[in-house]
Amino acid sequence: MPYKIVADNCTGCSACEPECPNKAIYETPDGLFAIDPNKCTECIGFYDEPQCVAVCPIEDTCVIDTRYPRYQAV
């Protein structure tokens, strides 16, 4: 499942954006950040853990988005 950023928890610090190997994280018009579920691969094949979770200074901001199926490496 891709990750999502909980907008209410996001501070707009941008720590996550440069860490995403798939460029799935982008800044929204309100200065916060979001994850494109079509690009998120949970960092599989790049890192042992999702980098958005690893670098986010606010707990429970980058969480699994259960609205989408789990990423399957090709």
C-alpha positions as CSV (number, residue, x, y, z in Angstrom):
1,M,0.0,0.0,0.0
2,P,1.3,3.4,-0.7
3,Y,1.9,5.9,2.0
4,K,0.0,9.1,2.5
5,I,0.8,12.3,4.5
6,V,-1.8,13.2,7.1
7,A,-2.3,16.9,6.2
8,D,-3.4,17.8,9.8
9,N,0.0,16.6,11.1
10,C,2.2,18.0,8.3
11,T,4.2,21.1,9.2
12,G,5.5,21.7,5.7
13,C,9.1,21.1,6.8
14,S,9.9,19.4,3.4
15,A,12.2,16.8,5.0
16,C,10.4,14.0,3.1
17,E,10.4,15.4,-0.4
18,P,14.1,15.0,-1.3
19,E,14.3,11.6,0.3
20,C,11.6,10.0,-1.9
21,P,13.4,7.8,-4.6
22,N,10.3,7.9,-6.8
23,K,9.6,11.7,-6.6
24,A,6.1,10.8,-5.3
25,I,6.1,13.5,-2.7
26,Y,5.1,17.0,-3.8
27,E,4.2,20.3,-2.2
28,T,0.5,21.3,-2.2
29,P,-0.7,24.9,-2.8
30,D,-1.1,25.4,0.9
31,G,2.6,24.7,1.6
32,L,2.1,21.2,3.0
33,F,3.2,17.9,1.3
34,A,1.3,15.0,-0.2
35,I,2.2,11.6,-1.7
36,D,1.1,10.6,-5.2
37,P,-0.2,7.0,-4.6
38,N,0.5,6.1,-8.2
39,K,4.2,6.8,-7.7
40,C,4.8,5.5,-4.2
41,T,6.4,2.1,-4.0
42,E,7.0,2.1,-0.2
43,C,10.7,2.5,-1.1
44,I,10.8,-1.2,-2.0
45,G,14.0,-1.8,-3.9
46,F,15.6,1.3,-2.6
47,Y,15.6,1.3,1.2
48,D,14.7,-1.1,4.0
49,E,12.0,1.3,5.2
50,P,9.9,4.1,3.7
51,Q,12.1,7.2,3.8
52,C,9.2,9.6,4.4
53,V,8.5,7.8,7.7
54,A,12.2,7.6,8.6
55,V,12.8,11.4,8.1
56,C,9.5,12.9,9.2
57,P,10.0,14.7,12.6
58,I,6.3,14.4,13.4
59,E,5.1,10.9,14.5
60,D,2.1,9.5,12.6
61,T,2.3,11.9,9.7
62,C,3.4,9.5,7.0
63,V,1.1,6.5,7.2
64,I,-0.1,3.6,5.0
65,D,-3.0,4.6,2.8
66,T,-5.3,1.6,2.9
67,R,-7.4,2.9,0.1
68,Y,-4.9,1.5,-2.4
69,P,-3.5,-2.0,-2.9
70,R,0.0,-2.9,-1.8
71,Y,2.8,-2.1,-4.3
72,Q,3.9,-5.1,-6.3
73,A,7.5,-5.0,-7.6
74,V,7.5,-6.0,-11.3
